[in-house]
Amino acid sequence: MAEPAASLAFIAEPAALDQLVAWTQGVAERLALAPSQAYALDLCMEEMVANILLHGSLGGPGVGVWVTISADPLRLIVEDDGPAFDPCSQPEAELAVDLDTSAIGGRGLALVRRFSVSMAYRREAGRNRVEIGLG
């Protein structure tokens, strides 16, 4: 894998998401990513970190999150020290028949899968590590 273009560590809390979005956009600008790549990076980053915020620290202390972006090929690595969770093994959410019966939520991983070219998970040294290829 190429040398990391950028890395960031933070505690998973709602205020971190706004800072993360700004940081991710800055990295995309610095790497001169095409608009479609920047969008995919931003979407995948937000979805993965939002899942950690929502599910990673239920009832426990703040979860540490480590994010790395590498440029060539474009890859996003998201690590956290929350409970073990393999997003790659999760089934696709069922499509609703119509908007009236559609459940809120549960579509984030489908978006990540759609906007990425690869996704791999492993649990290592007490951390979840998800590596997402973005082309």
Phi, psi and chi 1 to 4 in degrees:
 res  aa     phi    psi   chi1   chi2   chi3   chi4
   1 MET       -  149.1  177.7  174.0   21.3      -
   2 ALA   -67.5  159.5      -      -      -      -
   3 GLU   -56.0  137.9 -169.9   68.9   24.7      -
   4 PRO   -58.5  136.2  -20.3   29.3      -      -
   5 ALA   -83.0  -30.5      -      -      -      -
   6 ALA  -162.7  147.6      -      -      -      -
   7 SER  -139.1  150.1  -65.1      -      -      -
   8 LEU  -148.5  139.1 -178.6   67.8      -      -
   9 ALA  -124.3  141.4      -      -      -      -
  10 PHE  -161.2  168.1   56.7   94.5      -      -
  11 ILE   -92.4  134.5  -61.7  -62.4      -      -
  12 ALA   -69.3  106.7      -      -      -      -
  13 GLU  -150.9  154.4   55.9 -171.2   17.8      -
  14 PRO   -51.7  -39.3  -28.9   36.5      -      -
  15 ALA   -62.8  -25.3      -      -      -      -
  16 ALA   -68.6  -27.5      -      -      -      -
  17 LEU   -63.7  -43.9 -161.6   52.6      -      -
  18 ASP   -62.3  -42.4  -72.4  -21.8      -      -
  19 GLN   -65.1  -38.3  -64.4  169.2   -9.9      -
  20 LEU   -65.3  -40.6 -179.0   64.8      -      -
  21 VAL   -60.9  -47.2  168.6      -      -      -
  22 ALA   -62.7  -41.9      -      -      -      -
  23 TRP   -62.8  -45.3  177.0   81.6      -      -
  24 THR   -61.8  -42.5  -56.1      -      -      -
  25 GLN   -63.7  -38.2  -70.0  170.5  -13.8      -
  26 GLY   -63.7  -41.5      -      -      -      -
  27 VAL   -63.9  -43.7  172.8      -      -      -
  28 ALA   -60.4  -40.7      -      -      -      -
  29 GLU   -65.8  -45.5  -72.0  173.1   13.2      -
  30 ARG   -61.9  -35.1 -167.5  173.3   76.4 -116.6
  31 LEU   -84.6   -3.1  -64.4  176.2      -      -
  32 ALA    53.8   47.9      -      -      -      -
  33 LEU   -70.8  146.7  -63.5 -178.9      -      -
  34 ALA   -62.0  151.5      -      -      -      -
  35 PRO   -53.1  -38.2  -28.1   36.2      -      -
  36 SER   -67.4  -37.2   61.0      -      -      -
  37 GLN   -68.9  -42.8  -72.5 -179.0  -53.7      -
  38 ALA   -61.5  -41.2      -      -      -      -
  39 TYR   -64.1  -45.7 -178.8   78.0      -      -
  40 ALA   -62.4  -42.9      -      -      -      -
  41 LEU   -61.1  -48.9  174.7   63.0      -      -
  42 ASP   -62.0  -46.2 -173.2   53.9      -      -
  43 LEU   -62.7  -48.4 -178.8  134.9      -      -
  44 CYS   -64.6  -40.6  -69.2      -      -      -
  45 MET   -61.2  -50.3  177.5   78.7   74.7      -
  46 GLU   -61.6  -43.3  -75.4 -172.0   51.6      -
  47 GLU   -64.7  -44.6  -72.3  -63.0  -25.4      -
  48 MET   -66.3  -44.0  -63.8  -54.5  -66.7      -
  49 VAL   -72.1  -36.3  173.0      -      -      -
  50 ALA   -60.7  -38.8      -      -      -      -
  51 ASN   -63.7  -39.1  -79.1  -18.0      -      -
  52 ILE   -64.8  -43.0  -65.8  167.7      -      -
  53 LEU   -61.0  -43.8  -74.8  168.0      -      -
  54 LEU   -76.1  -36.0  -70.4  171.4      -      -
  55 HIS  -121.1  -17.8  -52.8  -66.9      -      -
  56 GLY   -76.3  -28.5      -      -      -      -
  57 SER  -126.5   35.4   60.5      -      -      -
  58 LEU   -59.0  113.1  -64.7  175.3      -      -
  59 GLY    75.3    5.4      -      -      -      -
  60 GLY  -123.6 -174.1      -      -      -      -
  61 PRO   -70.0  168.4   26.2  -33.2      -      -
  62 GLY   -56.4  140.3      -      -      -      -
  63 VAL   -93.6  132.0  171.2      -      -      -
  64 GLY   -76.5  141.4      -      -      -      -
  65 VAL  -129.8  136.2  179.3      -      -      -
  66 TRP  -125.4  127.6  -63.8  -96.2      -      -
  67 VAL  -121.7  133.7  173.1      -      -      -
  68 THR  -131.7  137.3  -57.1      -      -      -
  69 ILE  -119.7  127.9  -62.2  170.3      -      -
  70 SER  -114.3  151.8   64.4      -      -      -
  71 ALA   -96.4  -31.0      -      -      -      -
  72 ASP  -139.3   91.9 -169.2   22.5      -      -
  73 PRO   -79.3  161.1   28.9  -33.1      -      -
  74 LEU   -67.6  120.4 -176.9   59.6      -      -
  75 ARG  -138.7  146.6  -63.8 -140.9  176.0  -87.1
  76 LEU  -119.8  127.2  167.6   63.6      -      -
  77 ILE  -119.5  122.8  -59.7  168.1      -      -
  78 VAL  -119.4  123.0  179.4      -      -      -
  79 GLU  -121.1  148.0  -63.9  177.8   87.2      -
  80 ASP  -149.4  156.3   70.0   82.9      -      -
  81 ASP  -103.4   28.0   60.1    4.0      -      -
  82 GLY   -80.3 -174.1      -      -      -      -
  83 PRO   -58.5  150.5  -20.1   29.9      -      -
  84 ALA   -56.6  133.1      -      -      -      -
  85 PHE  -156.0  120.8  177.1   74.8      -      -
  86 ASP  -103.5  100.5  178.5    0.2      -      -
  87 PRO   -66.9  -23.1   24.6  -31.9      -      -
  88 CYS   -69.7  -24.3  -61.8      -      -      -
  89 SER   -91.7   -0.7   68.5      -      -      -
  90 GLN   -78.6  136.8  -59.2  -55.8  -55.2      -
  91 PRO   -71.5  158.0   25.1  -31.5      -      -
  92 GLU   -64.3  141.3  -72.6  -73.4  -28.9      -
  93 ALA   -67.9  142.6      -      -      -      -
  94 GLU   -71.2  140.8  -69.7 -173.2   30.4      -
  95 LEU   -75.7  139.3  -64.6  175.8      -      -
  96 ALA   -78.8  151.9      -      -      -      -
  97 VAL   -69.2  -39.1  176.1      -      -      -
  98 ASP  -153.6  173.9   56.0   42.2      -      -
  99 LEU   -65.9  -29.9  -71.5  176.7      -      -
 100 ASP   -65.1  -31.0  -68.4  -27.9      -      -
 101 THR  -103.4    1.2   59.8      -      -      -
 102 SER   -74.0  130.1  179.2      -      -      -
 103 ALA   -80.0  147.5      -      -      -      -
 104 ILE   -79.8  136.5  -65.0  173.3      -      -
 105 GLY    86.6  178.6      -      -      -      -
 106 GLY    81.7    9.9      -      -      -      -
 107 ARG  -111.8   -4.4  -54.3  -74.4 -170.4  -92.5
 108 GLY   -60.5  -46.4      -      -      -      -
 109 LEU   -65.0  -34.1  -72.9  175.6      -      -
 110 ALA   -63.1  -39.6      -      -      -      -
 111 LEU   -64.3  -44.2  -75.9  171.2      -      -
 112 VAL   -60.1  -44.6  171.7      -      -      -
 113 ARG   -61.9  -38.3  -70.8  176.0  177.2  134.8
 114 ARG   -70.1  -36.0  178.2  162.5  -70.9  124.6
 115 PHE   -95.1    3.0  -77.9   89.7      -      -
 116 SER  -117.2  164.5   64.0      -      -      -
 117 VAL  -102.9  -15.5  -65.0      -      -      -
 118 SER  -160.4  156.3   63.8      -      -      -
 119 MET  -151.8  128.0 -173.6  166.7   66.4      -
 120 ALA  -134.3  145.5      -      -      -      -
 121 TYR  -124.9  146.3  168.2   83.9      -      -
 122 ARG  -154.2  151.9   69.9  176.7 -176.3 -110.8
 123 ARG  -102.5  122.7 -179.5   82.6  176.2  169.8
 124 GLU  -144.5  125.8 -176.2  174.5  -86.1      -
 125 ALA    52.5   41.9      -      -      -      -
 126 GLY    77.3   13.1      -      -      -      -
 127 ARG  -124.2  145.3  -71.9 -174.4 -177.6  177.6
 128 ASN   -81.7  137.0  -62.8  -59.4      -      -
 129 ARG  -132.5  118.7  176.9 -175.5  168.5   98.2
 130 VAL  -118.5  122.9  179.8      -      -      -
 131 GLU  -110.0  124.0 -175.5  169.6  -25.8      -
 132 ILE  -117.4  121.2  -59.6  168.6      -      -
 133 GLY   -86.1  131.3      -      -      -      -
 134 LEU  -116.4   15.8  -64.0  165.1      -      -
 135 GLY    85.0      -      -      -      -      -
